[in-house]
Amino acid sequence: MRLSWNEVRIRASKFSEEWSEAVYEKGETQSFYNDFFEIFGVRRRSVARYEEHVAKLNNRTGFIDLFWPGVLMVEQKSAGRDLKAAYEQAGEYFDSLPESKRPRYILVSDFQTFELHDLSEREVVSFALTELSFNVEVFGFILGVQSRTFRDQNPANIRASELVGCLHDRLEEAGYLGHDLERLLVRIVFCLFGDDTGIFEPRDIFLDFIEERTREDGLDLGPLLIQLFEILNTPKEQRSSKLDEDLNRFPYINGDLFEGSLQTPSFDSDMRQALIDACMFDWSEISPAIFGALFQSVMDPQERRTHGAHYTTEKNILKVIEPLFLDDLRSDFDRLRSRGDTRRLTELRRFHQKLGQMCFFDPACGCGNFLIIAYRELRLLEIEVLKEIRKSLSREGQRDLEASTFL
Protein backbone atom coordinates (compact mmCIF):
# COMPACT_ATOMS: atom_id res chain seq x y z
CA MET A 1 0.00 0.00 0.00
CA ARG A 2 1.31 3.45 -0.92
CA LEU A 3 2.44 5.58 2.01
CA SER A 4 0.54 8.75 2.83
CA TRP A 5 2.33 12.02 2.23
CA ASN A 6 2.32 12.74 5.95
CA GLU A 7 4.19 9.49 6.63
CA VAL A 8 6.60 10.31 3.80
CA ARG A 9 7.30 13.71 5.33
CA ILE A 10 7.98 12.18 8.74
CA ARG A 11 10.45 9.76 7.17
CA ALA A 12 12.06 12.56 5.15
CA SER A 13 12.60 14.62 8.29
CA LYS A 14 14.25 11.67 10.02
CA PHE A 15 16.41 11.02 6.94
CA SER A 16 17.61 14.64 6.97
CA GLU A 17 18.70 14.32 10.59
CA GLU A 18 20.47 11.00 10.10
CA TRP A 19 22.41 12.18 7.03
CA SER A 20 23.15 15.72 8.17
CA GLU A 21 26.91 15.03 8.27
CA ALA A 22 27.24 13.09 4.99
CA VAL A 23 30.00 14.53 2.78
CA TYR A 24 31.93 11.79 0.94
CA GLU A 25 30.74 10.67 -2.49
CA LYS A 26 32.58 7.36 -2.83
CA GLY A 27 31.99 6.08 0.66
CA GLU A 28 28.41 7.09 1.35
CA THR A 29 26.43 7.41 -1.90
CA GLN A 30 24.92 3.94 -2.00
CA SER A 31 23.85 3.87 1.64
CA PHE A 32 22.50 7.40 1.24
CA TYR A 33 20.20 6.46 -1.65
CA ASN A 34 19.16 3.13 -0.18
CA ASP A 35 17.83 5.11 2.78
CA PHE A 36 16.47 7.83 0.49
CA PHE A 37 14.21 5.39 -1.37
CA GLU A 38 13.03 3.98 1.97
CA ILE A 39 11.50 7.39 2.68
CA PHE A 40 8.87 6.41 0.09
CA GLY A 41 8.57 2.80 1.18
CA VAL A 42 10.39 1.66 -1.97
CA ARG A 43 13.37 -0.71 -2.07
CA ARG A 44 16.02 0.95 -4.19
CA ARG A 45 17.21 -2.27 -5.84
CA SER A 46 13.67 -2.97 -7.09
CA VAL A 47 13.77 0.07 -9.38
CA ALA A 48 17.30 1.47 -9.74
CA ARG A 49 20.89 0.32 -9.95
CA TYR A 50 24.27 1.83 -9.11
CA GLU A 51 27.29 2.52 -11.31
CA GLU A 52 25.56 2.02 -14.64
CA HIS A 53 28.22 1.84 -17.33
CA VAL A 54 27.69 4.18 -20.26
CA ALA A 55 29.75 5.03 -23.31
CA LYS A 56 30.10 8.80 -23.38
CA LEU A 57 30.84 10.89 -26.44
CA ASN A 58 34.37 11.10 -27.87
CA ASN A 59 34.89 7.38 -27.20
CA ARG A 60 35.05 7.89 -23.45
CA THR A 61 33.19 5.84 -20.86
CA GLY A 62 31.63 6.68 -17.53
CA PHE A 63 29.40 5.43 -14.76
CA ILE A 64 26.03 6.83 -13.75
CA ASP A 65 25.94 6.96 -9.94
CA LEU A 66 22.30 5.82 -9.80
CA PHE A 67 20.12 4.95 -12.77
CA TRP A 68 16.41 4.19 -13.04
CA PRO A 69 15.84 3.59 -16.76
CA GLY A 70 13.31 5.98 -18.24
CA VAL A 71 12.74 7.72 -14.90
CA LEU A 72 15.73 9.02 -12.94
CA MET A 73 19.44 9.63 -13.20
CA VAL A 74 21.49 10.74 -10.20
CA GLU A 75 24.90 12.38 -10.34
CA GLN A 76 26.27 12.51 -6.80
CA LYS A 77 29.18 14.64 -5.63
CA SER A 78 30.99 15.18 -2.36
CA ALA A 79 29.86 18.08 -0.18
CA GLY A 80 30.71 21.49 -1.57
CA ARG A 81 31.34 20.35 -5.15
CA ASP A 82 30.02 22.28 -8.17
CA LEU A 83 26.49 21.05 -8.98
CA LYS A 84 26.47 22.91 -12.30
CA ALA A 85 29.42 20.78 -13.46
CA ALA A 86 27.65 17.70 -12.09
CA TYR A 87 24.58 18.47 -14.20
CA GLU A 88 26.73 18.92 -17.32
CA GLN A 89 28.30 15.53 -16.64
CA ALA A 90 24.86 13.96 -16.24
CA GLY A 91 23.87 15.58 -19.52
CA GLU A 92 26.67 13.77 -21.30
CA TYR A 93 25.47 10.48 -19.88
CA PHE A 94 21.90 11.34 -20.90
CA ASP A 95 22.93 12.03 -24.51
CA SER A 96 24.70 8.67 -24.70
CA LEU A 97 21.66 6.66 -23.64
CA PRO A 98 19.21 5.14 -26.12
CA GLU A 99 15.98 7.10 -26.41
CA SER A 100 13.96 4.41 -24.63
CA LYS A 101 16.10 4.63 -21.49
CA ARG A 102 16.51 8.38 -21.19
CA PRO A 103 15.04 9.53 -17.86
CA ARG A 104 12.58 12.34 -17.29
CA TYR A 105 14.40 13.46 -14.12
CA ILE A 106 18.03 14.25 -13.39
CA LEU A 107 19.02 14.73 -9.76
CA VAL A 108 22.36 16.25 -8.83
CA SER A 109 23.37 16.45 -5.20
CA ASP A 110 26.28 16.99 -2.83
CA PHE A 111 24.43 15.35 0.07
CA GLN A 112 23.54 18.72 1.61
CA THR A 113 21.74 20.12 -1.45
CA PHE A 114 19.27 18.57 -3.89
CA GLU A 115 18.73 19.93 -7.39
CA LEU A 116 16.04 18.08 -9.34
CA HIS A 117 15.63 18.76 -13.05
CA ASP A 118 12.32 17.80 -14.67
CA LEU A 119 13.25 17.55 -18.33
CA SER A 120 9.66 17.20 -19.52
CA GLU A 121 8.42 20.33 -17.77
CA ARG A 122 11.77 22.14 -18.03
CA GLU A 123 11.61 22.94 -14.34
CA VAL A 124 14.33 22.91 -11.70
CA VAL A 125 13.72 22.60 -7.96
CA SER A 126 16.61 23.20 -5.58
CA PHE A 127 16.62 22.92 -1.79
CA ALA A 128 18.79 21.97 1.17
CA LEU A 129 18.78 18.56 2.85
CA THR A 130 17.20 20.21 5.89
CA GLU A 131 14.27 21.28 3.68
CA LEU A 132 13.62 17.83 2.19
CA SER A 133 10.42 17.19 4.16
CA PHE A 134 8.93 20.44 2.80
CA ASN A 135 9.77 19.58 -0.82
CA VAL A 136 9.34 15.82 -0.86
CA GLU A 137 6.32 15.98 -3.19
CA VAL A 138 8.60 16.68 -6.15
CA PHE A 139 9.72 13.04 -5.84
CA GLY A 140 6.17 11.79 -6.25
CA PHE A 141 7.26 9.77 -9.26
CA ILE A 142 9.05 7.35 -6.88
CA LEU A 143 5.62 6.50 -5.48
CA GLY A 144 4.25 6.13 -8.97
CA VAL A 145 2.21 9.32 -8.82
CA GLN A 146 2.53 12.57 -10.69
CA SER A 147 4.84 14.93 -8.86
CA ARG A 148 2.72 17.68 -7.42
CA THR A 149 3.28 21.20 -8.63
CA PHE A 150 1.52 24.21 -7.21
CA ARG A 151 0.46 26.50 -10.03
CA ASP A 152 1.10 30.16 -9.92
CA GLN A 153 -1.69 32.62 -10.48
CA ASN A 154 -3.75 31.91 -13.59
CA PRO A 155 -3.31 34.79 -16.09
CA ALA A 156 -7.11 34.81 -16.47
CA ASN A 157 -7.42 35.69 -12.78
CA ILE A 158 -5.02 38.58 -13.22
CA ARG A 159 -6.96 39.87 -16.24
CA ALA A 160 -10.22 39.64 -14.30
CA SER A 161 -8.73 41.72 -11.51
CA GLU A 162 -7.60 44.33 -14.02
CA LEU A 163 -11.08 44.61 -15.55
CA VAL A 164 -12.80 44.99 -12.19
CA GLY A 165 -10.11 47.39 -11.04
CA CYS A 166 -10.70 49.57 -14.11
CA LEU A 167 -14.44 49.73 -13.41
CA HIS A 168 -13.75 50.48 -9.75
CA ASP A 169 -11.42 53.37 -10.61
CA ARG A 170 -13.93 54.91 -13.04
CA LEU A 171 -16.70 54.81 -10.45
CA GLU A 172 -14.42 56.22 -7.76
CA GLU A 173 -13.30 59.06 -10.02
CA ALA A 174 -16.97 59.89 -10.60
CA GLY A 175 -17.46 60.28 -6.84
CA TYR A 176 -19.15 56.94 -6.10
CA LEU A 177 -17.34 55.95 -2.90
CA GLY A 178 -17.35 54.00 0.32
CA HIS A 179 -19.49 51.03 1.28
CA ASP A 180 -21.88 51.51 -1.63
CA LEU A 181 -18.97 51.20 -4.07
CA GLU A 182 -17.82 48.01 -2.37
CA ARG A 183 -21.26 46.41 -2.48
CA LEU A 184 -21.91 47.52 -6.06
CA LEU A 185 -18.70 45.92 -7.30
CA VAL A 186 -19.33 42.70 -5.37
CA ARG A 187 -22.77 42.40 -6.96
CA ILE A 188 -21.44 43.14 -10.43
CA VAL A 189 -18.67 40.55 -10.05
CA PHE A 190 -21.28 37.94 -9.10
CA CYS A 191 -23.33 38.81 -12.20
CA LEU A 192 -20.25 38.55 -14.41
CA PHE A 193 -19.44 35.11 -13.02
CA GLY A 194 -23.06 33.99 -13.11
CA ASP A 195 -23.38 34.97 -16.77
CA ASP A 196 -20.67 32.48 -17.84
CA THR A 197 -21.08 29.58 -15.41
CA GLY A 198 -24.72 28.53 -15.66
CA ILE A 199 -26.06 30.49 -12.70
CA PHE A 200 -27.83 32.72 -15.21
CA GLU A 201 -29.63 30.90 -18.01
CA PRO A 202 -29.33 31.34 -20.89
CA ARG A 203 -25.71 32.38 -20.96
CA ASP A 204 -24.83 36.06 -21.46
CA ILE A 205 -28.20 37.46 -20.40
CA PHE A 206 -26.40 40.02 -18.21
CA LEU A 207 -24.23 41.09 -21.16
CA ASP A 208 -27.30 41.27 -23.41
CA PHE A 209 -29.13 43.33 -20.80
CA ILE A 210 -26.28 45.87 -20.60
CA GLU A 211 -25.70 46.05 -24.36
CA GLU A 212 -29.30 46.04 -25.59
CA ARG A 213 -31.33 47.68 -22.83
CA THR A 214 -29.08 50.59 -21.82
CA ARG A 215 -28.20 53.75 -23.72
CA GLU A 216 -24.77 54.13 -25.27
CA ASP A 217 -24.12 57.27 -23.22
CA GLY A 218 -24.62 55.19 -20.04
CA LEU A 219 -27.02 57.64 -18.41
CA ASP A 220 -29.67 55.00 -17.63
CA LEU A 221 -27.25 52.20 -16.67
CA GLY A 222 -27.12 53.03 -12.94
CA PRO A 223 -30.90 52.95 -12.34
CA LEU A 224 -31.29 49.77 -14.40
CA LEU A 225 -28.56 48.00 -12.41
CA ILE A 226 -30.28 48.93 -9.15
CA GLN A 227 -33.56 47.56 -10.52
CA LEU A 228 -31.83 44.35 -11.62
CA PHE A 229 -30.37 43.87 -8.14
CA GLU A 230 -33.85 44.18 -6.65
CA ILE A 231 -35.14 41.52 -9.06
CA LEU A 232 -32.26 39.17 -8.18
CA ASN A 233 -33.26 39.54 -4.53
CA THR A 234 -36.94 38.72 -5.20
CA PRO A 235 -38.30 35.13 -5.49
CA LYS A 236 -40.06 34.43 -8.78
CA GLU A 237 -43.47 34.00 -7.17
CA GLN A 238 -43.25 37.42 -5.51
CA ARG A 239 -42.42 39.37 -8.66
CA SER A 240 -44.90 41.61 -10.44
CA SER A 241 -46.88 40.00 -13.22
CA LYS A 242 -46.15 43.11 -15.29
CA LEU A 243 -42.38 42.82 -14.90
CA ASP A 244 -40.25 43.31 -17.98
CA GLU A 245 -39.62 39.90 -19.54
CA ASP A 246 -35.87 40.51 -19.92
CA LEU A 247 -35.63 41.18 -16.20
CA ASN A 248 -37.91 38.33 -15.14
CA ARG A 249 -35.69 35.67 -16.70
CA PHE A 250 -32.97 36.43 -14.14
CA PRO A 251 -33.11 33.90 -11.27
CA TYR A 252 -33.67 34.59 -7.60
CA ILE A 253 -30.35 34.64 -5.72
CA ASN A 254 -30.72 33.82 -2.03
CA GLY A 255 -28.12 34.50 0.65
CA ASP A 256 -28.76 38.25 1.00
CA LEU A 257 -26.07 39.25 -1.52
CA PHE A 258 -28.54 41.58 -3.25
CA GLU A 259 -30.42 42.63 -0.14
CA GLY A 260 -30.38 46.29 0.86
CA SER A 261 -30.54 49.47 -1.15
CA LEU A 262 -27.60 51.24 -2.76
CA GLN A 263 -27.10 54.81 -3.84
CA THR A 264 -27.75 54.87 -7.57
CA PRO A 265 -24.43 55.19 -9.46
CA SER A 266 -24.01 57.50 -12.45
CA PHE A 267 -22.35 56.15 -15.58
CA ASP A 268 -21.08 57.71 -18.79
CA SER A 269 -20.23 56.05 -22.10
CA ASP A 270 -16.66 55.15 -21.05
CA MET A 271 -17.84 53.61 -17.77
CA ARG A 272 -20.52 51.65 -19.59
CA GLN A 273 -17.87 50.36 -21.99
CA ALA A 274 -15.67 49.32 -19.04
CA LEU A 275 -18.56 47.20 -17.75
CA ILE A 276 -19.18 45.71 -21.20
CA ASP A 277 -15.47 44.85 -21.46
CA ALA A 278 -15.75 42.99 -18.17
CA CYS A 279 -18.87 41.20 -19.45
CA MET A 280 -17.09 40.11 -22.64
CA PHE A 281 -14.39 38.35 -20.63
CA ASP A 282 -14.91 34.59 -20.09
CA TRP A 283 -15.48 34.32 -16.35
CA SER A 284 -15.85 30.54 -16.47
CA GLU A 285 -12.03 30.33 -16.43
CA ILE A 286 -11.80 32.10 -13.10
CA SER A 287 -10.87 30.24 -9.93
CA PRO A 288 -13.37 30.87 -7.10
CA ALA A 289 -10.41 31.85 -4.93
CA ILE A 290 -9.89 35.02 -6.95
CA PHE A 291 -13.19 36.43 -5.70
CA GLY A 292 -11.58 37.15 -2.37
CA ALA A 293 -8.99 39.29 -4.10
CA LEU A 294 -11.59 40.98 -6.27
CA PHE A 295 -13.81 41.79 -3.30
CA GLN A 296 -10.87 43.08 -1.29
CA SER A 297 -9.64 45.19 -4.18
CA VAL A 298 -12.71 47.41 -3.88
CA MET A 299 -12.12 48.09 -0.20
CA ASP A 300 -10.56 51.30 0.99
CA PRO A 301 -6.83 50.62 1.70
CA GLN A 302 -7.11 51.90 5.27
CA GLU A 303 -10.20 49.75 5.89
CA ARG A 304 -8.34 46.75 4.47
CA ARG A 305 -5.53 47.23 6.99
CA THR A 306 -8.01 47.80 9.82
CA HIS A 307 -9.87 44.57 9.13
CA GLY A 308 -6.69 42.61 8.50
CA ALA A 309 -7.90 41.46 5.08
CA HIS A 310 -5.12 39.72 3.19
CA TYR A 311 -5.49 37.64 0.05
CA THR A 312 -3.65 34.31 -0.04
CA THR A 313 -3.04 32.79 -3.48
CA GLU A 314 -4.43 29.40 -4.41
CA LYS A 315 -0.87 28.11 -4.76
CA ASN A 316 -0.10 28.85 -1.12
CA ILE A 317 -3.50 27.67 0.12
CA LEU A 318 -2.92 24.23 -1.40
CA LYS A 319 0.50 24.07 0.24
CA VAL A 320 -1.28 24.36 3.59
CA ILE A 321 -4.48 22.35 3.24
CA GLU A 322 -3.07 19.37 1.34
CA PRO A 323 -0.71 18.18 4.09
CA LEU A 324 -3.16 19.37 6.75
CA PHE A 325 -6.02 17.04 5.75
CA LEU A 326 -6.42 16.44 2.00
CA ASP A 327 -3.45 14.07 1.65
CA ASP A 328 -4.75 11.79 4.41
CA LEU A 329 -8.26 11.79 2.96
CA ARG A 330 -6.97 10.90 -0.49
CA SER A 331 -4.81 8.16 0.99
CA ASP A 332 -7.83 6.71 2.82
CA PHE A 333 -9.83 6.81 -0.41
CA ASP A 334 -7.06 5.09 -2.39
CA ARG A 335 -7.04 2.32 0.21
CA LEU A 336 -10.82 1.89 0.07
CA ARG A 337 -11.16 1.77 -3.69
CA SER A 338 -8.39 -0.85 -3.92
CA ARG A 339 -10.42 -3.22 -1.72
CA GLY A 340 -11.99 -6.22 -3.38
CA ASP A 341 -13.96 -7.67 -0.48
CA THR A 342 -17.68 -7.54 0.26
CA ARG A 343 -17.23 -4.57 2.63
CA ARG A 344 -16.00 -2.28 -0.15
CA LEU A 345 -19.34 -0.60 -0.86
CA THR A 346 -20.20 -0.20 2.84
CA GLU A 347 -16.85 1.40 3.62
CA LEU A 348 -17.05 3.71 0.63
CA ARG A 349 -20.47 4.90 1.76
CA ARG A 350 -19.15 5.43 5.28
CA PHE A 351 -16.25 7.46 3.89
CA HIS A 352 -18.67 9.51 1.80
CA GLN A 353 -20.73 10.22 4.90
CA LYS A 354 -17.57 11.27 6.74
CA LEU A 355 -16.77 13.84 4.05
CA GLY A 356 -20.23 15.36 4.43
CA GLN A 357 -19.85 15.67 8.21
CA MET A 358 -16.45 17.36 8.27
CA CYS A 359 -16.32 20.91 9.63
CA PHE A 360 -13.59 23.46 9.01
CA PHE A 361 -12.84 26.63 10.91
CA ASP A 362 -10.57 29.41 9.69
CA PRO A 363 -9.99 31.69 12.71
CA ALA A 364 -8.22 34.28 10.56
CA CYS A 365 -10.81 34.21 7.79
CA GLY A 366 -10.78 37.34 5.69
CA CYS A 367 -12.43 36.86 2.33
CA GLY A 368 -12.77 33.09 2.80
CA ASN A 369 -10.23 31.87 0.24
CA PHE A 370 -8.99 28.97 2.39
CA LEU A 371 -12.52 27.75 2.97
CA ILE A 372 -13.51 28.14 -0.69
CA ILE A 373 -10.56 26.10 -1.95
CA ALA A 374 -10.99 23.50 0.82
CA TYR A 375 -14.66 23.10 -0.18
CA ARG A 376 -13.75 22.78 -3.86
CA GLU A 377 -11.11 20.10 -3.23
CA LEU A 378 -13.44 18.14 -0.96
CA ARG A 379 -16.17 18.24 -3.60
CA LEU A 380 -13.74 16.96 -6.24
CA LEU A 381 -12.81 14.10 -3.92
CA GLU A 382 -16.50 13.41 -3.25
CA ILE A 383 -17.14 13.10 -6.98
CA GLU A 384 -14.45 10.41 -7.20
CA VAL A 385 -15.99 8.61 -4.22
CA LEU A 386 -19.45 8.68 -5.83
CA LYS A 387 -17.99 7.22 -9.03
CA GLU A 388 -16.53 4.31 -7.07
CA ILE A 389 -19.83 3.77 -5.21
CA ARG A 390 -21.62 3.66 -8.56
CA LYS A 391 -19.11 1.10 -9.85
CA SER A 392 -19.69 -1.06 -6.78
CA LEU A 393 -23.46 -0.86 -7.18
CA SER A 394 -23.12 -1.83 -10.84
CA ARG A 395 -20.97 -4.82 -9.93
CA GLU A 396 -23.38 -5.97 -7.23
CA GLY A 397 -26.28 -5.64 -9.65
CA GLN A 398 -24.41 -7.72 -12.20
CA ARG A 399 -23.66 -10.42 -9.62
CA ASP A 400 -27.34 -10.50 -8.55
CA LEU A 401 -28.37 -10.88 -12.18
CA GLU A 402 -25.92 -13.72 -12.73
CA ALA A 403 -27.10 -15.44 -9.56
CA SER A 404 -30.78 -15.19 -10.54
CA THR A 405 -29.96 -16.48 -14.02
CA PHE A 406 -28.14 -19.46 -12.52
CA LEU A 407 -31.08 -20.27 -10.23
Secondary structure as GFF3:
##gff-version 3
##sequence-region A 1 407
A	DSSP	alpha_helix	5	18	.	.	.	ID=ss1
A	DSSP	alpha_helix	25	38	.	.	.	ID=ss2
A	DSSP	three_ten_helix	44	46	.	.	.	ID=ss3
A	DSSP	beta_strand	49	55	.	.	.	ID=ss4
A	DSSP	beta_strand	61	68	.	.	.	ID=ss5
A	DSSP	beta_strand	72	76	.	.	.	ID=ss6
A	DSSP	alpha_helix	83	96	.	.	.	ID=ss7
A	DSSP	three_ten_helix	99	101	.	.	.	ID=ss8
A	DSSP	beta_strand	105	109	.	.	.	ID=ss9
A	DSSP	beta_strand	113	118	.	.	.	ID=ss10
A	DSSP	beta_strand	123	128	.	.	.	ID=ss11
A	DSSP	three_ten_helix	129	131	.	.	.	ID=ss12
A	DSSP	alpha_helix	132	135	.	.	.	ID=ss13
A	DSSP	three_ten_helix	136	143	.	.	.	ID=ss14
A	DSSP	alpha_helix	155	173	.	.	.	ID=ss15
A	DSSP	alpha_helix	178	197	.	.	.	ID=ss16
A	DSSP	alpha_helix	205	213	.	.	.	ID=ss17
A	DSSP	alpha_helix	221	232	.	.	.	ID=ss18
A	DSSP	three_ten_helix	236	238	.	.	.	ID=ss19
A	DSSP	alpha_helix	245	248	.	.	.	ID=ss20
A	DSSP	alpha_helix	269	280	.	.	.	ID=ss21
A	DSSP	three_ten_helix	283	285	.	.	.	ID=ss22
A	DSSP	alpha_helix	290	297	.	.	.	ID=ss23
A	DSSP	alpha_helix	301	307	.	.	.	ID=ss24
A	DSSP	alpha_helix	314	321	.	.	.	ID=ss25
A	DSSP	pi_helix	322	326	.	.	.	ID=ss26
A	DSSP	alpha_helix	327	337	.	.	.	ID=ss27
A	DSSP	alpha_helix	344	357	.	.	.	ID=ss28
A	DSSP	alpha_helix	369	406	.	.	.	ID=ss29
###
